[in-house]
Every structure is written in structure tokens, then in C-alpha cells.
Amino acid sequence: MKNNSKIRKYISMIVAFVMVLTPLLSFGESLSPNVFKKAASLSASSRITVTSAYRSKDGGVGAGSGNSQFSGKGMGKSFTGVCADTYANPPSVGMNMKFGKLSNNSTLGKIAYWCYKNPSNTYWGHHAASQIHTGRVSNTHPKVKQVIAAAKKFNPPAAFEVYISYAGAGVQDVLFWHMGTPTGNVKLIKLRKIGTL
């Protein structure tokens, strides 16, 4: 009898724990990086249009099996991008993607800057972007962790713009970037020519 009472008590505790934990899990899921694509901050009026799609460059270390690097145009700018969700199909040329601007000092922003600075190794950059954006490990090669660690040390300039773009369910999100023109102040010194006597 005592054992049955203890078992009922443990079952009650487990049920209560599950009831408390379920809403927390749901809330946590709503904060996952991929939910960003459904957020109101995605621009529907302006789009980035994919202009080319090809395999990411990998410096001869490994070969991507499909298109994972992209070029795009939008807002009067040209973009380069890498896949940020390796579990979906790559966007095709001509596809219009909604986008949201990211801080260039976010981890994804720094990975984009790493890709910009290492154009011959974007294969590892796209796996790093996918891992940070989706929270899933798409490639267990140590280079992916190395890219994330190296990217976090960067401090991208203000002229570097980063966007995450979304074309729909079943299509890869793309991490796009654009290097703008750096701005600053210039001091002009006017010299007066002195005539000869």
C-alpha cells in the first residue's frame, strides 16, 4: 500500500513537471533562430532576387553536393550569399526572397563577414551559417567550429550589410551580404601659391 502511494506521488510530480515544462518548451521554440523568417521584420515590399546559384567554394578541401552559394540583386545593390539551412532545397535563379536585416555584429553577421574575407572557403562558412541559423549541425567537420570561432573575433565595419532571406517552406534561407562604401570625414587643406619676385 505504501509503495502504491509513493508511485502515485511520483506520477503526480511527473505530470505537474510536464505541465509546467510544456509551455516553456513552446516559448523556447518560438525564440529559435529559424522563427525569424516569419517575423514582421521581414520586408515583403522589397525583395532580393537570386541572380545565380552555384556550389560554395571550398579551397579544394571538400566539395559541396549542390548549390549553396548565391548572388542576388535588390534595393539597387548586389549581394553575395550562402545557404543558411542545408536541410532544405536551394533557391533557384529568379526566385524573389523576403529579407530581414541583421546586425553585422551578430554571430550570423560575423560569419557573413568571414565568408566575405575568405571567398575561397565559403563551403565551411555556409555550414557554420546553417548551424547558427537552424541550431542543427549539418557538418561535423572540425572546420565548421573553427569558422564559427574565427568569425566571432571579427568586428565588421559599419558599411558591411547583412540580411537573412526567406523564400518559403522547403526552400533554404540565404545569408546575404553587401559591402557598402565606407563613410568618413575628409579634411581638405588649401595651399596658396606664393608668386616669385
CYANA upper distance limits for C-alpha pairs under 8 A (distance plus 0.5 A):
  1 MET  CA      5 SER  CA      6.84
  2 LYS  CA      6 LYS  CA      6.82
  3 ASN  CA      7 ILE  CA      6.63
  4 ASN  CA      8 ARG  CA      6.65
  5 SER  CA      9 LYS  CA      6.70
  6 LYS  CA     10 TYR  CA      6.72
  7 ILE  CA     11 ILE  CA      6.64
  8 ARG  CA     12 SER  CA      6.58
  9 LYS  CA     13 MET  CA      6.73
 10 TYR  CA     14 ILE  CA      6.68
 11 ILE  CA     15 VAL  CA      6.62
 12 SER  CA     16 ALA  CA      6.63
 13 MET  CA     17 PHE  CA      6.56
 14 ILE  CA     18 VAL  CA      6.65
 15 VAL  CA     19 MET  CA      6.67
 16 ALA  CA     20 VAL  CA      6.77
 17 PHE  CA     21 LEU  CA      6.49
 18 VAL  CA     22 THR  CA      6.37
 19 MET  CA     23 PRO  CA      7.98
 20 VAL  CA     24 LEU  CA      7.60
 21 LEU  CA     25 LEU  CA      6.69
 22 THR  CA     26 SER  CA      6.81
 23 PRO  CA     27 PHE  CA      6.60
 24 LEU  CA     28 GLY  CA      6.58
 25 LEU  CA     29 GLU  CA      6.67
 26 SER  CA     30 SER  CA      6.88
 27 PHE  CA     31 LEU  CA      7.19
 28 GLY  CA     32 SER  CA      7.18
 30 SER  CA     35 VAL  CA      6.82
 31 LEU  CA     35 VAL  CA      7.20
 32 SER  CA     36 PHE  CA      8.14
 32 SER  CA    134 THR  CA      8.08
 32 SER  CA    135 GLY  CA      8.27
 33 PRO  CA    132 ILE  CA      8.19
 33 PRO  CA    133 HIS  CA      5.76
 33 PRO  CA    134 THR  CA      6.53
 33 PRO  CA    135 GLY  CA      7.87
 34 ASN  CA    133 HIS  CA      6.55
 34 ASN  CA    134 THR  CA      6.03
 35 VAL  CA     39 ALA  CA      7.37
 37 LYS  CA     42 LEU  CA      7.17
 37 LYS  CA     99 PHE  CA      8.29
 37 LYS  CA    100 GLY  CA      8.19
 37 LYS  CA    164 ILE  CA      8.29
 37 LYS  CA    165 SER  CA      7.76
 37 LYS  CA    166 TYR  CA      6.51
 38 LYS  CA     42 LEU  CA      7.72
 41 SER  CA    100 GLY  CA      6.37
 42 LEU  CA     98 LYS  CA      6.61
 42 LEU  CA     99 PHE  CA      5.55
 42 LEU  CA    100 GLY  CA      4.95
 42 LEU  CA    101 LYS  CA      8.43
 43 SER  CA     47 ARG  CA      7.59
 43 SER  CA     98 LYS  CA      6.11
 43 SER  CA     99 PHE  CA      5.91
 43 SER  CA    100 GLY  CA      6.58
 44 ALA  CA     98 LYS  CA      5.94
 44 ALA  CA     99 PHE  CA      7.99
 46 SER  CA     74 GLY  CA      7.68
 46 SER  CA     75 MET  CA      7.34
 46 SER  CA     98 LYS  CA      7.59
 46 SER  CA     99 PHE  CA      8.45
 47 ARG  CA     74 GLY  CA      6.41
 47 ARG  CA     75 MET  CA      8.09
 47 ARG  CA     96 ASN  CA      6.33
 47 ARG  CA     97 MET  CA      5.86
 47 ARG  CA     98 LYS  CA      5.58
 47 ARG  CA     99 PHE  CA      7.08
 48 ILE  CA     72 GLY  CA      6.46
 48 ILE  CA     73 LYS  CA      5.92
 48 ILE  CA     74 GLY  CA      5.00
 48 ILE  CA     75 MET  CA      8.09
 48 ILE  CA     96 ASN  CA      6.28
 48 ILE  CA     97 MET  CA      5.75
 48 ILE  CA     98 LYS  CA      7.17
 48 ILE  CA     99 PHE  CA      7.60
 48 ILE  CA    165 SER  CA      8.17
 49 THR  CA     72 GLY  CA      5.73
 49 THR  CA     73 LYS  CA      5.82
 49 THR  CA     74 GLY  CA      6.76
 49 THR  CA     93 VAL  CA      8.31
 49 THR  CA     94 GLY  CA      6.41
 49 THR  CA     95 MET  CA      6.12
 49 THR  CA     96 ASN  CA      4.90
 49 THR  CA     97 MET  CA      6.62
 50 VAL  CA     70 PHE  CA      7.26
 50 VAL  CA     71 SER  CA      6.39
 50 VAL  CA     72 GLY  CA      4.80
 50 VAL  CA     73 LYS  CA      7.22
 50 VAL  CA     91 PRO  CA      7.99
 50 VAL  CA     92 SER  CA      7.41
 50 VAL  CA     93 VAL  CA      5.55
 50 VAL  CA     94 GLY  CA      5.74
 50 VAL  CA     95 MET  CA      5.97
 50 VAL  CA     96 ASN  CA      7.02
 50 VAL  CA     97 MET  CA      8.18
 51 THR  CA     70 PHE  CA      7.93
 51 THR  CA     71 SER  CA      5.93
 51 THR  CA     72 GLY  CA      5.40
 51 THR  CA     73 LYS  CA      7.31
 51 THR  CA     93 VAL  CA      5.77
 51 THR  CA     94 GLY  CA      6.47
 52 SER  CA     70 PHE  CA      6.07
 52 SER  CA     71 SER  CA      5.63
 52 SER  CA     72 GLY  CA      7.47
 52 SER  CA     92 SER  CA      8.38
 52 SER  CA     93 VAL  CA      5.95
 53 ALA  CA     67 ASN  CA      6.30
 53 ALA  CA     68 SER  CA      7.61
 53 ALA  CA     69 GLN  CA      6.37
 53 ALA  CA     70 PHE  CA      5.01
 53 ALA  CA     71 SER  CA      7.11
 53 ALA  CA     91 PRO  CA      8.37
 53 ALA  CA     92 SER  CA      7.39
 53 ALA  CA     93 VAL  CA      6.93
 54 TYR  CA     66 GLY  CA      7.91
 54 TYR  CA     67 ASN  CA      4.98
 54 TYR  CA     68 SER  CA      6.72
 54 TYR  CA     69 GLN  CA      5.95
 54 TYR  CA     70 PHE  CA      6.89
 55 ARG  CA     63 ALA  CA      8.45
 55 ARG  CA     64 GLY  CA      6.46
 55 ARG  CA     65 SER  CA      7.92
 55 ARG  CA     66 GLY  CA      6.28
 55 ARG  CA     67 ASN  CA      4.83
 55 ARG  CA     68 SER  CA      5.72
 55 ARG  CA     69 GLN  CA      6.23
 55 ARG  CA    123 TYR  CA      8.47
 56 SER  CA     63 ALA  CA      8.45
 56 SER  CA     64 GLY  CA      6.94
 56 SER  CA     67 ASN  CA      7.38
 56 SER  CA     68 SER  CA      5.84
 56 SER  CA     69 GLN  CA      5.40
 56 SER  CA     82 VAL  CA      8.03
 56 SER  CA    121 ASN  CA      8.05
 56 SER  CA    122 THR  CA      5.95
 56 SER  CA    123 TYR  CA      5.26
 56 SER  CA    126 HIS  CA      8.26
 57 LYS  CA     63 ALA  CA      8.34
 57 LYS  CA    119 PRO  CA      7.55
 57 LYS  CA    120 SER  CA      5.59
 57 LYS  CA    121 ASN  CA      5.83
 57 LYS  CA    122 THR  CA      5.82
 57 LYS  CA    123 TYR  CA      6.01
 58 ASP  CA     62 GLY  CA      6.44
 58 ASP  CA     63 ALA  CA      7.06
 58 ASP  CA     64 GLY  CA      8.46
 58 ASP  CA    120 SER  CA      6.19
 58 ASP  CA    121 ASN  CA      4.66
 58 ASP  CA    122 THR  CA      6.40
 58 ASP  CA    123 TYR  CA      5.34
 58 ASP  CA    124 TRP  CA      7.46
 59 GLY  CA    120 SER  CA      5.66
 59 GLY  CA    121 ASN  CA      5.79
 62 GLY  CA    123 TYR  CA      8.32
 63 ALA  CA    123 TYR  CA      8.18
 64 GLY  CA     68 SER  CA      7.96
 64 GLY  CA    123 TYR  CA      7.26
 67 ASN  CA     90 PRO  CA      6.85
 68 SER  CA     82 VAL  CA      6.16
 68 SER  CA     83 CYS  CA      5.52
 68 SER  CA     90 PRO  CA      7.28
 68 SER  CA    123 TYR  CA      8.21
 68 SER  CA    126 HIS  CA      7.62
 69 GLN  CA     80 THR  CA      8.07
 69 GLN  CA     81 GLY  CA      6.18
 69 GLN  CA     82 VAL  CA      4.89
 69 GLN  CA     83 CYS  CA      6.75
 69 GLN  CA    122 THR  CA      8.21
 69 GLN  CA    126 HIS  CA      8.36
 70 PHE  CA     80 THR  CA      6.32
 70 PHE  CA     81 GLY  CA      5.40
 70 PHE  CA     82 VAL  CA      6.48
 70 PHE  CA     83 CYS  CA      8.36
 71 SER  CA     78 SER  CA      7.87
 71 SER  CA     79 PHE  CA      6.02
 71 SER  CA     80 THR  CA      5.05
 71 SER  CA     81 GLY  CA      6.52
 72 GLY  CA     78 SER  CA      6.35
 72 GLY  CA     79 PHE  CA      5.37
 72 GLY  CA     80 THR  CA      6.83
 72 GLY  CA     81 GLY  CA      8.13
 73 LYS  CA     77 LYS  CA      6.16
 73 LYS  CA     78 SER  CA      5.16
 73 LYS  CA     79 PHE  CA      6.42
 74 GLY  CA     78 SER  CA      7.24
 74 GLY  CA     79 PHE  CA      8.40
 77 LYS  CA    178 HIS  CA      7.92
 78 SER  CA    178 HIS  CA      7.13
 79 PHE  CA    176 PHE  CA      6.50
 79 PHE  CA    177 TRP  CA      5.97
 79 PHE  CA    178 HIS  CA      5.58
 80 THR  CA    176 PHE  CA      6.01
 80 THR  CA    177 TRP  CA      6.08
 80 THR  CA    178 HIS  CA      7.25
 81 GLY  CA    112 ALA  CA      8.40
 81 GLY  CA    174 VAL  CA      6.57
 81 GLY  CA    175 LEU  CA      5.67
 81 GLY  CA    176 PHE  CA      4.46
 81 GLY  CA    177 TRP  CA      6.62
 82 VAL  CA    122 THR  CA      7.95
 82 VAL  CA    125 GLY  CA      8.08
 82 VAL  CA    126 HIS  CA      5.79
 82 VAL  CA    129 ALA  CA      8.32
 82 VAL  CA    174 VAL  CA      6.08
 82 VAL  CA    175 LEU  CA      5.87
 82 VAL  CA    176 PHE  CA      7.16
 83 CYS  CA     90 PRO  CA      7.85
 83 CYS  CA    126 HIS  CA      5.99
 83 CYS  CA    127 HIS  CA      8.35
 83 CYS  CA    129 ALA  CA      7.86
 83 CYS  CA    130 SER  CA      7.30
 83 CYS  CA    172 GLN  CA      6.70
 83 CYS  CA    173 ASP  CA      6.68
 83 CYS  CA    174 VAL  CA      5.15
 83 CYS  CA    175 LEU  CA      6.78
 84 ALA  CA    126 HIS  CA      6.65
 84 ALA  CA    127 HIS  CA      7.84
 84 ALA  CA    129 ALA  CA      5.59
 84 ALA  CA    130 SER  CA      4.49
 84 ALA  CA    131 GLN  CA      8.18
 84 ALA  CA    133 HIS  CA      6.72
 84 ALA  CA    134 THR  CA      8.07
 84 ALA  CA    172 GLN  CA      7.04
 84 ALA  CA    173 ASP  CA      5.76
 84 ALA  CA    174 VAL  CA      5.61
 84 ALA  CA    175 LEU  CA      6.32
 85 ASP  CA    129 ALA  CA      8.32
 85 ASP  CA    130 SER  CA      5.24
 85 ASP  CA    131 GLN  CA      8.33
 85 ASP  CA    133 HIS  CA      7.70
 85 ASP  CA    134 THR  CA      6.95
 85 ASP  CA    172 GLN  CA      5.58
 85 ASP  CA    173 ASP  CA      6.19
 85 ASP  CA    174 VAL  CA      7.99
 86 THR  CA    127 HIS  CA      7.87
 86 THR  CA    130 SER  CA      6.74
 86 THR  CA    138 SER  CA      7.16
 86 THR  CA    172 GLN  CA      7.23
 87 TYR  CA    138 SER  CA      8.35
 87 TYR  CA    172 GLN  CA      7.91
 88 ALA  CA    170 GLY  CA      5.69
 88 ALA  CA    171 VAL  CA      5.69
 88 ALA  CA    172 GLN  CA      5.45
 89 ASN  CA    170 GLY  CA      6.60
 89 ASN  CA    171 VAL  CA      5.32
 89 ASN  CA    172 GLN  CA      6.06
 90 PRO  CA    171 VAL  CA      6.28
 90 PRO  CA    172 GLN  CA      5.64
 91 PRO  CA     95 MET  CA      6.95
 91 PRO  CA    167 ALA  CA      7.91
 91 PRO  CA    171 VAL  CA      6.40
 91 PRO  CA    172 GLN  CA      6.79
 95 MET  CA    167 ALA  CA      7.95
 96 ASN  CA    167 ALA  CA      7.16
 97 MET  CA    165 SER  CA      6.16
 97 MET  CA    166 TYR  CA      5.73
 97 MET  CA    167 ALA  CA      5.08
 98 LYS  CA    165 SER  CA      5.90
 98 LYS  CA    166 TYR  CA      5.74
 98 LYS  CA    167 ALA  CA      6.75
 99 PHE  CA    163 TYR  CA      6.68
 99 PHE  CA    164 ILE  CA      6.02
 99 PHE  CA    165 SER  CA      4.49
 99 PHE  CA    166 TYR  CA      6.61
100 GLY  CA    163 TYR  CA      5.97
100 GLY  CA    164 ILE  CA      5.98
100 GLY  CA    165 SER  CA      6.86
101 LYS  CA    161 GLU  CA      8.21
101 LYS  CA    162 VAL  CA      6.52
101 LYS  CA    163 TYR  CA      4.92
101 LYS  CA    164 ILE  CA      7.05
102 LEU  CA    106 SER  CA      7.59
102 LEU  CA    108 LEU  CA      8.34
102 LEU  CA    109 GLY  CA      7.11
102 LEU  CA    161 GLU  CA      8.29
102 LEU  CA    162 VAL  CA      5.95
102 LEU  CA    163 TYR  CA      5.89
102 LEU  CA    164 ILE  CA      7.43
103 SER  CA    109 GLY  CA      6.64
103 SER  CA    161 GLU  CA      8.41
103 SER  CA    162 VAL  CA      7.35
104 ASN  CA    108 LEU  CA      8.10
104 ASN  CA    109 GLY  CA      4.62
104 ASN  CA    110 LYS  CA      6.68
104 ASN  CA    113 TYR  CA      8.42
104 ASN  CA    156 PRO  CA      6.71
104 ASN  CA    157 PRO  CA      8.47
104 ASN  CA    158 ALA  CA      8.12
104 ASN  CA    160 PHE  CA      7.23
104 ASN  CA    161 GLU  CA      6.84
104 ASN  CA    162 VAL  CA      6.35
105 ASN  CA    109 GLY  CA      6.06
105 ASN  CA    110 LYS  CA      6.40
105 ASN  CA    155 ASN  CA      7.11
105 ASN  CA    156 PRO  CA      7.10
106 SER  CA    110 LYS  CA      6.66
107 THR  CA    111 ILE  CA      6.69
107 THR  CA    132 ILE  CA      8.05
107 THR  CA    148 ILE  CA      8.42
107 THR  CA    151 ALA  CA      7.97
107 THR  CA    152 LYS  CA      6.81
108 LEU  CA    112 ALA  CA      6.67
108 LEU  CA    129 ALA  CA      6.65
108 LEU  CA    132 ILE  CA      7.38
108 LEU  CA    133 HIS  CA      7.86
108 LEU  CA    175 LEU  CA      8.30
109 GLY  CA    113 TYR  CA      6.79
109 GLY  CA    156 PRO  CA      8.44
109 GLY  CA    162 VAL  CA      6.29
110 LYS  CA    114 TRP  CA      6.60
110 LYS  CA    151 ALA  CA      5.69
110 LYS  CA    152 LYS  CA      6.54
110 LYS  CA    154 PHE  CA      6.69
110 LYS  CA    155 ASN  CA      7.78
110 LYS  CA    156 PRO  CA      7.21
111 ILE  CA    115 CYS  CA      6.76
111 ILE  CA    125 GLY  CA      6.97
111 ILE  CA    128 ALA  CA      7.69
111 ILE  CA    129 ALA  CA      6.93
111 ILE  CA    147 VAL  CA      8.03
111 ILE  CA    148 ILE  CA      7.21
111 ILE  CA    151 ALA  CA      5.69
111 ILE  CA    152 LYS  CA      8.01
112 ALA  CA    116 TYR  CA      6.72
112 ALA  CA    125 GLY  CA      8.05
112 ALA  CA    129 ALA  CA      8.30
112 ALA  CA    162 VAL  CA      7.57
112 ALA  CA    175 LEU  CA      7.49
112 ALA  CA    176 PHE  CA      7.89
112 ALA  CA    177 TRP  CA      6.97
113 TYR  CA    117 LYS  CA      6.66
113 TYR  CA    151 ALA  CA      7.89
113 TYR  CA    154 PHE  CA      8.16
113 TYR  CA    156 PRO  CA      6.90
113 TYR  CA    160 PHE  CA      8.25
113 TYR  CA    177 TRP  CA      8.37
114 TRP  CA    118 ASN  CA      6.46
114 TRP  CA    125 GLY  CA      7.78
114 TRP  CA    147 VAL  CA      8.19
114 TRP  CA    150 ALA  CA      8.29
114 TRP  CA    151 ALA  CA      5.94
114 TRP  CA    154 PHE  CA      8.09
115 CYS  CA    119 PRO  CA      6.09
115 CYS  CA    121 ASN  CA      7.64
115 CYS  CA    122 THR  CA      5.93
115 CYS  CA    125 GLY  CA      6.28
118 ASN  CA    122 THR  CA      7.26
121 ASN  CA    125 GLY  CA      7.43
122 THR  CA    126 HIS  CA      6.53
123 TYR  CA    127 HIS  CA      7.23
124 TRP  CA    128 ALA  CA      6.75
124 TRP  CA    143 LYS  CA      7.10
124 TRP  CA    144 VAL  CA      6.07
124 TRP  CA    147 VAL  CA      7.37
125 GLY  CA    129 ALA  CA      6.58
125 GLY  CA    144 VAL  CA      7.71
125 GLY  CA    147 VAL  CA      7.04
126 HIS  CA    130 SER  CA      6.55
127 HIS  CA    131 GLN  CA      6.65
127 HIS  CA    137 VAL  CA      8.44
127 HIS  CA    138 SER  CA      6.82
127 HIS  CA    139 ASN  CA      6.90
127 HIS  CA    144 VAL  CA      6.88
128 ALA  CA    132 ILE  CA      6.82
128 ALA  CA    144 VAL  CA      5.89
128 ALA  CA    145 LYS  CA      7.72
128 ALA  CA    147 VAL  CA      7.14
128 ALA  CA    148 ILE  CA      6.52
129 ALA  CA    133 HIS  CA      6.44
129 ALA  CA    175 LEU  CA      7.91
130 SER  CA    134 THR  CA      6.26
130 SER  CA    135 GLY  CA      8.01
130 SER  CA    136 ARG  CA      7.82
130 SER  CA    137 VAL  CA      8.20
130 SER  CA    138 SER  CA      7.70
131 GLN  CA    135 GLY  CA      5.55
131 GLN  CA    136 ARG  CA      5.54
131 GLN  CA    137 VAL  CA      5.69
131 GLN  CA    138 SER  CA      7.08
132 ILE  CA    136 ARG  CA      8.10
139 ASN  CA    144 VAL  CA      7.60
140 THR  CA    144 VAL  CA      7.65
141 HIS  CA    145 LYS  CA      8.26
142 PRO  CA    146 GLN  CA      6.82
143 LYS  CA    147 VAL  CA      6.56
144 VAL  CA    148 ILE  CA      6.94
145 LYS  CA    149 ALA  CA      6.67
146 GLN  CA    150 ALA  CA      6.48
147 VAL  CA    151 ALA  CA      6.34
148 ILE  CA    152 LYS  CA      6.74
149 ALA  CA    153 LYS  CA      7.51
150 ALA  CA    154 PHE  CA      7.78
156 PRO  CA    160 PHE  CA      6.88
157 PRO  CA    182 PRO  CA      8.50
158 ALA  CA    182 PRO  CA      7.97
159 ALA  CA    179 MET  CA      6.46
159 ALA  CA    180 GLY  CA      5.27
159 ALA  CA    181 THR  CA      6.50
159 ALA  CA    182 PRO  CA      5.73
159 ALA  CA    183 THR  CA      8.01
160 PHE  CA    177 TRP  CA      7.70
160 PHE  CA    178 HIS  CA      6.50
160 PHE  CA    179 MET  CA      5.05
160 PHE  CA    180 GLY  CA      6.38
161 GLU  CA    177 TRP  CA      6.00
161 GLU  CA    178 HIS  CA      5.65
161 GLU  CA    179 MET  CA      6.69
161 GLU  CA    180 GLY  CA      7.64
162 VAL  CA    175 LEU  CA      7.73
162 VAL  CA    176 PHE  CA      6.36
162 VAL  CA    177 TRP  CA      4.96
162 VAL  CA    178 HIS  CA      7.13
163 TYR  CA    175 LEU  CA      6.40
163 TYR  CA    176 PHE  CA      5.62
163 TYR  CA    177 TRP  CA      6.66
164 ILE  CA    173 ASP  CA      7.31
164 ILE  CA    174 VAL  CA      6.30
164 ILE  CA    175 LEU  CA      5.20
164 ILE  CA    176 PHE  CA      6.67
165 SER  CA    173 ASP  CA      5.96
165 SER  CA    174 VAL  CA      5.71
165 SER  CA    175 LEU  CA      6.96
165 SER  CA    176 PHE  CA      7.74
166 TYR  CA    171 VAL  CA      8.14
166 TYR  CA    172 GLN  CA      7.78
166 TYR  CA    173 ASP  CA      5.40
166 TYR  CA    174 VAL  CA      7.37
167 ALA  CA    171 VAL  CA      6.68
167 ALA  CA    172 GLN  CA      8.05
167 ALA  CA    173 ASP  CA      7.51
